[in-house]
């Protein structure tokens, strides 16, 4: 599912990849993981340093996706953070 404005940045869901959670491009970088990192106080610049291949455009698309689908992402965070 393309949600970005550039062809190199988008969010997609693929069955059997990261539980079908929304991911950045053809990666296993989940939107919920990025949102959780930000909630824990990690600056965008640090996220970009820590995740090889992630671009500023990818983060913009992730934040836009979260704004459009907060319940979905919040539920994924809850599910993945349970012990």
PENOR-V72850 format. One record per residue. N is the residue number from 1. PHI is phi in degrees with one decimal (NA if undefined). PSI is psi in whole degrees, -180 to 180 (* if undefined). NEAR is the number of other ideal C-beta (glycine too) atoms within 10 Angstrom. Layout:
n:N phi:PHI psi:PSI near:NEAR
n:N phi:PHI psi:PSI near:NEAR
This chain:
n:1 phi:NA psi:110 near:9
n:2 phi:-80.0 psi:130 near:12
n:3 phi:-127.7 psi:-8 near:16
n:4 phi:-88.2 psi:173 near:18
n:5 phi:-102.0 psi:-6 near:11
n:6 phi:-117.1 psi:157 near:12
n:7 phi:-80.1 psi:-4 near:7
n:8 phi:-101.8 psi:-2 near:10
n:9 phi:-135.2 psi:121 near:21
n:10 phi:-161.7 psi:169 near:19
n:11 phi:-114.1 psi:136 near:23
n:12 phi:-142.4 psi:158 near:14
n:13 phi:-118.9 psi:129 near:14
n:14 phi:-126.0 psi:123 near:13
n:15 phi:-55.1 psi:141 near:6
n:16 phi:69.2 psi:10 near:6
n:17 phi:-118.2 psi:116 near:14
n:18 phi:53.1 psi:40 near:18
n:19 phi:65.9 psi:18 near:12
n:20 phi:80.0 psi:7 near:11
n:21 phi:-68.8 psi:157 near:20
n:22 phi:-65.0 psi:126 near:22
n:23 phi:-124.9 psi:160 near:22
n:24 phi:-81.2 psi:124 near:26
n:25 phi:46.7 psi:-140 near:17
n:26 phi:-95.1 psi:46 near:10
n:27 phi:-120.3 psi:-180 near:14
n:28 phi:-107.6 psi:25 near:11
n:29 phi:-87.1 psi:109 near:19
n:30 phi:-83.8 psi:147 near:22
n:31 phi:-62.9 psi:-42 near:27
n:32 phi:-61.2 psi:-37 near:24
n:33 phi:-65.1 psi:-40 near:21
n:34 phi:-67.0 psi:-44 near:26
n:35 phi:-62.4 psi:-43 near:19
n:36 phi:-62.0 psi:-43 near:17
n:37 phi:-57.6 psi:-44 near:16
n:38 phi:-65.0 psi:-42 near:17
n:39 phi:-60.8 psi:-34 near:9
n:40 phi:-80.1 psi:3 near:7
n:41 phi:99.1 psi:8 near:7
n:42 phi:-78.7 psi:125 near:14
n:43 phi:-70.9 psi:152 near:10
n:44 phi:-53.6 psi:-41 near:16
n:45 phi:-60.0 psi:-40 near:10
n:46 phi:-70.0 psi:-40 near:12
n:47 phi:-58.0 psi:-45 near:19
n:48 phi:-64.1 psi:-37 near:15
n:49 phi:-67.3 psi:-36 near:11
n:50 phi:-83.4 psi:-23 near:10
n:51 phi:-115.8 psi:104 near:17
n:52 phi:-60.5 psi:132 near:7
n:53 phi:89.8 psi:-12 near:10
n:54 phi:-75.9 psi:138 near:20
n:55 phi:-113.5 psi:161 near:15
n:56 phi:-57.2 psi:-35 near:12
n:57 phi:-63.8 psi:-38 near:15
n:58 phi:-60.3 psi:-44 near:25
n:59 phi:-63.5 psi:-42 near:19
n:60 phi:-59.2 psi:-45 near:15
n:61 phi:-64.0 psi:-40 near:24
n:62 phi:-62.4 psi:-46 near:29
n:63 phi:-65.6 psi:-39 near:15
n:64 phi:-62.7 psi:-43 near:16
n:65 phi:-61.7 psi:-44 near:22
n:66 phi:-61.6 psi:-42 near:19
n:67 phi:-61.1 psi:-34 near:9
n:68 phi:-83.5 psi:-23 near:11
n:69 phi:-136.1 psi:54 near:16
n:70 phi:-63.2 psi:-39 near:11
n:71 phi:-63.6 psi:-42 near:7
n:72 phi:-60.8 psi:-47 near:16
n:73 phi:-71.8 psi:-41 near:23
n:74 phi:-61.7 psi:-39 near:14
n:75 phi:-66.1 psi:-41 near:13
n:76 phi:-62.6 psi:-39 near:22
n:77 phi:-62.9 psi:-47 near:18
n:78 phi:-58.7 psi:-47 near:10
n:79 phi:-62.2 psi:-39 near:11
n:80 phi:-86.8 psi:-12 near:14
n:81 phi:-99.1 psi:-6 near:9
n:82 phi:-68.2 psi:144 near:6
n:83 phi:-67.0 psi:* near:2
